[in-house]
Amino acid sequence: MATETTATYTQLRVQCLDCGLHFIICTDYPDWWQKKVTGRQRQTPMYCPECGQHLGKFLLWKAEVEGFIFQAVPGGAEMDSVGL
Protein backbone atom coordinates (compact mmCIF):
# COMPACT_ATOMS: atom_id res chain seq x y z
CA MET A 1 0.00 0.00 0.00
CA ALA A 2 1.38 3.41 -0.96
CA THR A 3 0.93 6.26 1.44
CA GLU A 4 0.52 9.75 0.11
CA THR A 5 2.06 12.69 1.94
CA THR A 6 0.83 16.21 1.54
CA ALA A 7 3.18 19.17 1.85
CA THR A 8 2.13 21.87 4.29
CA TYR A 9 3.42 25.22 5.45
CA THR A 10 2.35 27.71 8.10
CA GLN A 11 0.71 31.05 7.48
CA LEU A 12 1.15 33.57 10.27
CA ARG A 13 -1.68 36.07 9.85
CA VAL A 14 -0.62 39.21 11.67
CA GLN A 15 -2.01 42.57 12.74
CA CYS A 16 0.40 45.19 14.09
CA LEU A 17 -1.01 46.80 17.22
CA ASP A 18 1.02 50.00 16.65
CA CYS A 19 -0.08 50.95 13.12
CA GLY A 20 -2.91 48.46 12.43
CA LEU A 21 -1.36 46.91 9.30
CA HIS A 22 -2.53 43.38 8.43
CA PHE A 23 0.01 41.11 6.71
CA ILE A 24 0.74 37.41 6.17
CA ILE A 25 4.03 35.57 6.66
CA CYS A 26 4.44 32.18 4.96
CA THR A 27 7.01 29.91 6.62
CA ASP A 28 8.15 26.33 6.97
CA TYR A 29 9.29 27.15 10.53
CA PRO A 30 6.14 28.06 12.52
CA ASP A 31 7.88 28.98 15.81
CA TRP A 32 10.64 31.30 14.50
CA TRP A 33 8.75 34.44 15.55
CA GLN A 34 8.54 33.75 19.29
CA LYS A 35 9.71 36.48 21.65
CA LYS A 36 13.23 36.63 23.00
CA VAL A 37 14.37 38.55 26.07
CA THR A 38 17.31 40.85 25.39
CA GLY A 39 18.26 43.02 28.33
CA ARG A 40 15.06 44.57 29.63
CA GLN A 41 13.13 44.44 26.37
CA ARG A 42 11.25 41.53 24.91
CA GLN A 43 11.88 41.46 21.19
CA THR A 44 10.72 39.26 18.38
CA PRO A 45 12.44 38.75 15.01
CA MET A 46 9.09 39.74 13.45
CA TYR A 47 9.07 43.34 12.19
CA CYS A 48 6.06 45.25 10.95
CA PRO A 49 6.81 46.14 7.30
CA GLU A 50 4.90 49.42 7.67
CA CYS A 51 6.11 50.99 10.95
CA GLY A 52 9.09 48.78 11.95
CA GLN A 53 7.65 47.80 15.36
CA HIS A 54 9.38 44.64 16.69
CA LEU A 55 8.54 44.53 20.38
CA GLY A 56 5.94 41.80 19.95
CA LYS A 57 2.84 44.02 19.84
CA PHE A 58 1.03 41.89 17.27
CA LEU A 59 -2.19 39.93 17.06
CA LEU A 60 -1.27 36.60 15.51
CA TRP A 61 -3.30 33.81 13.98
CA LYS A 62 -1.61 30.60 12.85
CA ALA A 63 -2.94 28.39 10.04
CA GLU A 64 -1.52 25.22 8.52
CA VAL A 65 -1.99 25.35 4.75
CA GLU A 66 -1.73 22.46 2.29
CA GLY A 67 0.77 22.78 -0.53
CA PHE A 68 4.06 24.59 -1.00
CA ILE A 69 4.68 28.30 -0.41
CA PHE A 70 5.61 28.86 -4.07
CA GLN A 71 2.14 27.63 -5.07
CA ALA A 72 0.55 30.51 -3.12
CA VAL A 73 3.20 33.19 -3.62
CA PRO A 74 3.07 34.18 -6.43
CA GLY A 75 0.72 31.34 -7.34
CA GLY A 76 -1.26 32.19 -10.46
CA ALA A 77 -1.08 35.96 -9.96
CA GLU A 78 0.06 38.16 -12.83
CA MET A 79 3.24 40.16 -12.32
CA ASP A 80 2.41 43.84 -11.93
CA SER A 81 5.85 45.42 -12.01
CA VAL A 82 9.52 44.83 -11.34
CA GLY A 83 11.60 47.34 -9.42
CA LEU A 84 15.31 47.09 -10.01
C-alpha positions as CSV (number, residue, x, y, z in Angstrom):
1,M,0.0,0.0,0.0
2,A,1.4,3.4,-1.0
3,T,0.9,6.3,1.4
4,E,0.5,9.8,0.1
5,T,2.1,12.7,1.9
6,T,0.8,16.2,1.5
7,A,3.2,19.2,1.9
8,T,2.1,21.9,4.3
9,Y,3.4,25.2,5.4
10,T,2.3,27.7,8.1
11,Q,0.7,31.1,7.5
12,L,1.2,33.6,10.3
13,R,-1.7,36.1,9.8
14,V,-0.6,39.2,11.7
15,Q,-2.0,42.6,12.7
16,C,0.4,45.2,14.1
17,L,-1.0,46.8,17.2
18,D,1.0,50.0,16.6
19,C,-0.1,51.0,13.1
20,G,-2.9,48.5,12.4
21,L,-1.4,46.9,9.3
22,H,-2.5,43.4,8.4
23,F,0.0,41.1,6.7
24,I,0.7,37.4,6.2
25,I,4.0,35.6,6.7
26,C,4.4,32.2,5.0
27,T,7.0,29.9,6.6
28,D,8.1,26.3,7.0
29,Y,9.3,27.1,10.5
30,P,6.1,28.1,12.5
31,D,7.9,29.0,15.8
32,W,10.6,31.3,14.5
33,W,8.8,34.4,15.6
34,Q,8.5,33.8,19.3
35,K,9.7,36.5,21.6
36,K,13.2,36.6,23.0
37,V,14.4,38.6,26.1
38,T,17.3,40.9,25.4
39,G,18.3,43.0,28.3
40,R,15.1,44.6,29.6
41,Q,13.1,44.4,26.4
42,R,11.2,41.5,24.9
43,Q,11.9,41.5,21.2
44,T,10.7,39.3,18.4
45,P,12.4,38.8,15.0
46,M,9.1,39.7,13.4
47,Y,9.1,43.3,12.2
48,C,6.1,45.3,11.0
49,P,6.8,46.1,7.3
50,E,4.9,49.4,7.7
51,C,6.1,51.0,10.9
52,G,9.1,48.8,12.0
53,Q,7.7,47.8,15.4
54,H,9.4,44.6,16.7
55,L,8.5,44.5,20.4
56,G,5.9,41.8,19.9
57,K,2.8,44.0,19.8
58,F,1.0,41.9,17.3
59,L,-2.2,39.9,17.1
60,L,-1.3,36.6,15.5
61,W,-3.3,33.8,14.0
62,K,-1.6,30.6,12.9
63,A,-2.9,28.4,10.0
64,E,-1.5,25.2,8.5
65,V,-2.0,25.4,4.8
66,E,-1.7,22.5,2.3
67,G,0.8,22.8,-0.5
68,F,4.1,24.6,-1.0
69,I,4.7,28.3,-0.4
70,F,5.6,28.9,-4.1
71,Q,2.1,27.6,-5.1
72,A,0.6,30.5,-3.1
73,V,3.2,33.2,-3.6
74,P,3.1,34.2,-6.4
75,G,0.7,31.3,-7.3
76,G,-1.3,32.2,-10.5
77,A,-1.1,36.0,-10.0
78,E,0.1,38.2,-12.8
79,M,3.2,40.2,-12.3
80,D,2.4,43.8,-11.9
81,S,5.8,45.4,-12.0
82,V,9.5,44.8,-11.3
83,G,11.6,47.3,-9.4
84,L,15.3,47.1,-10.0
